[in-house]
Amino acid sequence: MDISRRDIQAFLALADQRNFTRAADQCHLSQPAFSALIRALENVVGLRLFDRSTRHVVLTPEGERFLPLAERLAQEFAACEKAMASTAQLAQGHVAVALLPSLAAGWLPAVLKRFLEKHPGVRIDVLDVLSEPCIEAVAKGDAELALAAMRADAPDLVTEPFCSDGFHLVCRQDHPLTALPRVDMQDLAQWPFVHLARHSSVRQYLDAAFFPQTMRTLVEVEQLATVMGLVQAGLGISVVPALTLFHFDRPGLATRPLSLPGMDRQIYLVRRRGRSLSVAAQALYRLMRRMRPALPT
């Protein structure tokens, strides 16, 4: 059954006014156009809804039954219009973003603070996971946007460069490496190394850069906070991306940039191909691009 909001408004106006001229004026229509609209509605429902005479207009029994349904439809049309207007104006909405834990902890809070100050009614879900789960979240529809340290090869995903991320040595301030004018692979390879797990993008970059050399692995851990604690205790050194350096702003620790072949990590923004972003996701996407990370030197 094809009933429009305009049909419902016309029916309710005539049910209220009981007069075609007044109801037509209320709907901002000419009386012939209004009468044609009422006839078309009765044809659609297959029932006579009004009894007309030269003196008055009254609802038929079928019209009386239709009246509460029409009032409910009018409320639903109004609620739908209000919800869509609120979404268009970003008064409400929802967006899910997946990104690397280091970005989620260090860079994202300032972005979300700016976004929610302007759009407090929008709900945001954050998935702070490694690169592969980030991309999977977009592919499965669990996130509209992702920031990952690897390209997405799936044909239904779009990948665009977002920012570059250099690498830094982290060690104790009293470590001999801090006295060197330049640190190279051979220098790093001499010392016990605190590694992130092999499935992390950081570890993959390091393994590729050091190959065929091997590093003196002391321990492998999952969390950067654990790397920080072990390095701070003097148990070893590590190499971490610049975007993670906020973890290592601790007493007794030193960081310095490294210029090593192949040690330039690219961060990519991933979204679905051929699928429009929601209004909220579009706004967050634009803000994320404007507030791309400024890397420490």
Buried (B, 14 or more C-beta within 10 A) or exposed (E): EEBBBEBBBBBBBBBEBEBBEBBBBBBEBEEEEBBEBBEBBBEEBEBBBBEEEEEEBEBBEBBEEBBEEBBEBBEEBEEEEEEEEEBEEBBBBBBBBBBBBBBBBBBBEEBBEEBEEEBEBBEBEBBBBBBBBBBBBBBEEBBBBBBBBBBBEBEEBBBEEBBBBBBBBBBBEEBEBBEEEEBEBEBBEEBBBBBBEEEBBBBBBBEEBBEEEEBEEBEBBEEBEBBBBBBBEEEBBBBBBBBBBEBBEEEEBBBEBBEBEEBEBBBBBBBBEEEEBBBBBBBBBEBBEEBBBEBEE
